[in-house]
């Protein structure tokens, strides 16, 4: 009983007052199909997360992974998913990583107005006899009319540790840090946003790693008149077929800036065959401390323009999965974070039925210093033809115990990729 009270209080902290209040039932549109009742945030509290324990060093560190899917019968509001994960009692610091997403229209393919996957809040709650991590994720996929049912799946990794054993502090965990931009078509297809925190935030021996939390893409309002009952307006919602969607969260290294301020950059692409004005929001948290290590990777975002000269016309709209192994990681604990991805239709713009990329089936062996994970991706219209191209970037967050000899080992990395 006390546990559920604590979870309820934590959820009220996560959700806005409007979300905590009882919502009026949504009216069904004439072209929407009957769907199962969407559970409220408090109804979701009765369902414990089915997160799988990837690795645990009892008394010091735990890493879990999981996913959750929810469907909404129209696109007027985002899907909200609330998850709570029970943590061991020794955990006094922990957070969640957005490690993937999957969005699709339930009934047919459509053009796109907005595309969103975002962990908006996260909080570790600890009381006598109970420790749990609660987070709220939101997802959205809609076209111009926002009448179509869609499903949102969030894929996450959660980790917790004892701060007496690991010298690391998680910053901006509750709300994250939001960066935003309005990208004009004359500025090009690649949007770049930078964040520089307050001077003196980082201590002398602190290293830093940025934790991905989410993105929100939306085409800007413009004049586009389609046949419908509601008259068109000059600044109306617009939707377009999708050619490319991409995201890249990067930092140069773990070292602090000279003035002790955290810094990172985010680049995104969201376009059809042309370059359109659109809005972008991204969210991230960060972790700092003597125990923090980082294995960075590289992903260059190259915007596509128009129709490709060659492309495959055969049906290929299936989920693709790769297995990736990283050997000789000089860390006591390793957490893979999906910090970059690029999904592109192979030939040209297409109406969208499903898009997503996620990492899963994570395995970490500290004895052999090997990390393994799978990455799956999908981008398709209704018939799945033509095909799509995908790329991803995973940054490995390393954590070493304060007394660990691993901090003295020289980093040597070997990457193996298997289809």
N, C-alpha and C positions, 0 to 999 in steps of 0.2 A: 504494500500500500504506500509506504513512504517513498519507495522507488518511483512509482508512477506519479506521485505528487511532485517529486523533483524533476522528472522528465517534463511534466506539464508546465512547470515554472520555467524551465529552460526553453521550452518551445515558445512560450509567450515572449521571452526575450528575443528569440530569433525572428518571430513573425511580427508584422506591423499590427497595430490595433484593429485595423479593418479585417485582417486575416484571422485574428483571435475572435472577432465577433462572428455571430451566425450570419451566413450569407443567404440571400434570397435565392430560391431556385431559378436557374437560368431558363429562359424561354427557348423552346425548340424552334428552329427555323424550318420552313416547309421542305427544304431539300436535305435536311440532316437525318441520318439514320438513328434509331433509338440505341443508346449506349448504356452500359452498366453505370450505376451511380458512382460518381467520383468521390472517394473518401476525403473527408475534411482533414485538416492538419492534426486535430486532436484524435480523430478516428485512426489515423496512421500510427499514433503513439502506442496503440495496443498491439502493434505488429513489430516485434523486435527485428532488427536488420539481420539478414541471412549472410552477413559477411564471413568470408572464409579466412582462417588464420594462415598466413603465408609462412611466417617465421616468428618464433618467440624465444627470447633469451630471458628466462624467468627471473623476475626481480629487476630487470634492466630495460628491455625493449620488446615491443610487439609490432608487427606489420600485418594488416588485414586488407582484403580486397572484396568488393561486392558490386552489385548493380541493382537497379530498380526501374521498372517501367510503369507508366500511367498514361491513360488515354483521356482526351477531352473531346467533347462532341462539336466544338467550334473553335475558331482561332481568335476570339475576342479577348480572351484572357490566357495568360501562360499556365501551363501545368505546374503545380507546386508539389514537390516531393519532400517529406520530412522523414529523416532516418535517425534512429538512435542505436548506438553501438556500445555494448557493455565492455568496459576495459578492466584489466586486472587492477587490484588495489594499489600496487606500487606506482602506477602511472600518475604523474602529477603534471605532465605537459604532453600535448598531442594535438593533431590537426588532421584535416582531410585534403586530399589532392584530387582535382578533376582530371581523371585519366581516360576520359572518353565520353562519347555521346552518340545517340542514334535517334534521328527524327524521321518520321514518314507520315504522309497522308494516308488515312485509313482506307479510302475508297477508290481513289484514282489519282493520276498525276495532275499537277497544277503548276502555274507560274508562282513565283515567290515574291512576297513583300518583305518578310523578315525571317531571320534564322537565329535562334538563341539557345545556348546551353550555359548555365551559370549557377555556381554555388554561391549564393548571396550572403549566407551567414554560417558561421561555425562556432561551436563553443564546447569546451571541456568542462563538465560539471562534476564536482567531487564533494562527497559528504561521507560521514562515518558509515563504512560498510558498503558504499556504492560509488562507482566511478563510471561515467559514460560520456561518449562524444555524441553531440546532437548537431545535425546540420540540415539546412534547407536549400534545395536545388530547384531551379526554375528552368523550364524549356518552352520554346514557342516555335511554331511553323505556321505561317498563314499566307494567303494570297490577298488580293485587293478587297474581296468581299468578306473574308473572315468567317465563312459559313461552314468550312469543311472540318470534319473530325481529323485529329492527328494524334500520334503517340510519341511520347518522349521517354527515352531510356538514358539514365545517368550511370556512368561507370566511375568508380572511385577507389582510391586507396587511402586507408587511414592508418596512422602510426602514433604510438605513444611511448613514453619513456620516463625513467626516473631522472630528475634533474641533478640528483646527487651523483649519478653515474655518468651522465652525458652533459657536457657543458654547452647547452644550446637554448636559445630563447626564441619563441615564435612571436612575431610581430604582426599587427593588423589582422589578427585572426578572425575577429567577430564579423566585421564588415568587409574586410579586404581593402585593397587600394584600387580605386576605379580610375581608368584613363579613358578619355573620349575624344572624338574628332568628328567634324563634318567635312567629308572629302568631296571637293568639287571636281567635276569631270575634267577641268583644265589642269588639275594637280596630278593627274595620272591615276593608274589603277592601284598602286601600292600606297596604303596609308601607313604612316609612321608616327607613333606616339612614344614619348619618353617620359619617365618619371624620375625625379631627383628629390630625395627626402631631405629632412632638416639636417643642417650641419651639426656634426658632433654626435649624431645618433649612434654611430658605431664606435665601440671601444678599440683600443690600440691593437689587441690581438684577435679581434673578431673577424671571422670569415662570414660570407653571406651567400645564401641560395634563394632564388625566387620560386615560389610555389604557384603553379597555374590554377586559376579558379573559374575562369569563364570568359565568354564573348557574347556580343549581341550585335548582329548586322541588320540594317534596315535601309531599304531604298528610300530616298527623300521624296516628299510629296511633290507631285508635278501634275501637269494636265495630261490625262489619259482617259479617254471616254470609251467605255465598252457598253454593249447593249445590256441594259438592266432597268429595273423599275425605278430605282432612285436616280434622280438627275445627277449629271456630272458637275463637279465643282472645279474651279480653276486650280486650286491647290488640293488635289485629292490624293488618296493613297494610290500608289502605282505598284504593279507587279511585272516581273520579267521572267523569261526562261533563265536558267542558270548555266553558265559556262564554267566558272571557277570560284571556289571558296577556299581561303587559305588563312593560316594564323601562325605566327612565329614569335615566341617570347624568348628574349636573349639577354644575356649578360656576358661581358667580356671574360671575367674570371671571378674567383671568390674573394679576391683582395678588396679591401675597402678603398674608397676614394681618399685623396689626400686630406680633404676637409672632413672625413668621417661621415659622409652622407651616402645612403643606399641609392643605387641607380640601376635602371634597366630600360629596355626598349621593346616595343611590340610593333610588329608589322603585320598587316592584313591585306587580303584581296577579296572582293565581293563584286562579281560582275557577270553580265551576259556577254554577247559578242562585242558590244560597245562598252565604253566606260561611262558609268552613270554616277550622278551625285548620290551619296549615301552616308548614313551615320554609323559610327562604330563605337562600341563601348567594350572595354576589357576589364578583367578583375584579377588581382593577384595578392597573395600574402608573401611573407618572407621569414626566413629563419636565420639567426646569426649566433656566433659563438666560437669558442676554441675547438669544439668537436666537429664543426661543420666542414665538410669537404664537398667537392663538386667535380663530376666528369661531364664536361660540356660536349655537345655535338654540334653539327652545322647543317643548316637547311637554307638554301637560297630560294626566295620567292620570285618566280619569273612569270609575269602576267601573260596570259594567252590573249590573242586578239583575232577574232573572227574564225572562219572555218579553216581547219587544217588541210594541208595538201593531200595527205594520205590518212586513211583511217579504216578500221575494221567494221564491217557492217553486220557481222554475225552477232547473235544474242550472247551477251556476256554479263548480264546484270545480276551477278551473284556475289556473296560476301567472299572476299579474299582474305586469307590468313597466312601470315609468315611467323616463323619461330626465330627469335634472335637470342644469341648467347654472347655474353660479355665475360671474358676471363680475366683473372689476375687483378681484381679490384682490391686495393689496399685499404679496405674499410672493415670495421667490425659489423656494420649494418648498412644495407644499400636499399634505396627506395627509387624505383624508376618513375619518372614524371614525364607525361606527354606534353612537351613544350612547343611542339611544332607539327603542322600537318598541312597537306595540300591535296585537295580533291578537284579533279578537272575532267570534264567530259572530253572524250578523245577526239571527236570530230568538230562539233560546234555546240552552241547552246541547246539545251533540251528542257522541256517541262520536267518538273521534279516529282518523283514519288517517294524516294528514300535517299537519305544522305547520313553518313556517320563514320566515325573512326574511333577505335578504343583499344587499349591494351588490357590483357587478361592472362590468366594462368601464370601468374608470377611465381618464380621459385628462386630462393636465395640460399646458397650454401657457404657459410662463413669459413669453413675448413678449407674448401678448395678455392674460395674467393671467386665464385662463379655466380652470375646472375642470369636468369633466363626468363623470357616473357614471350607472349604471342601478341601480335597486332593484327586487328581485323579492320577492314574498310569496305564501304559500299557507296556508290553514287549511281542512280539509275532513274529512268522514267518508267512508264507503265510496261513497255515491252522489253526493257533491258538492253536495247540495241540503239546506237552503237555502244562500245565499251567505255571504260573510264580509266584514268591514271591516278595513282595515289603515291604520296611520299610522306614520311613522318620523321620526327626528331624526338628522341628521348634523352633527357638530362638525368643523370644518376646523382641523387642526393646521398652523400656518404656521411655517416655518423660514426665517430670513434669514441670509445670509452675514455674517460679522463686519464686512466692509468694504462691505456692500451699501447702495446708495442707497435700496433699497426700504423700509428702516426709517424713512426720512424721509417717505414718501408717506402721505397721509391715507387711512384705510380707507373705501372706498365700495363697497357691495355691491349687486348686482342679481341676483335669483334668477328663473330661468325654469324652468317645469315643463311637460313635454310628456308626454301619455299615450302 
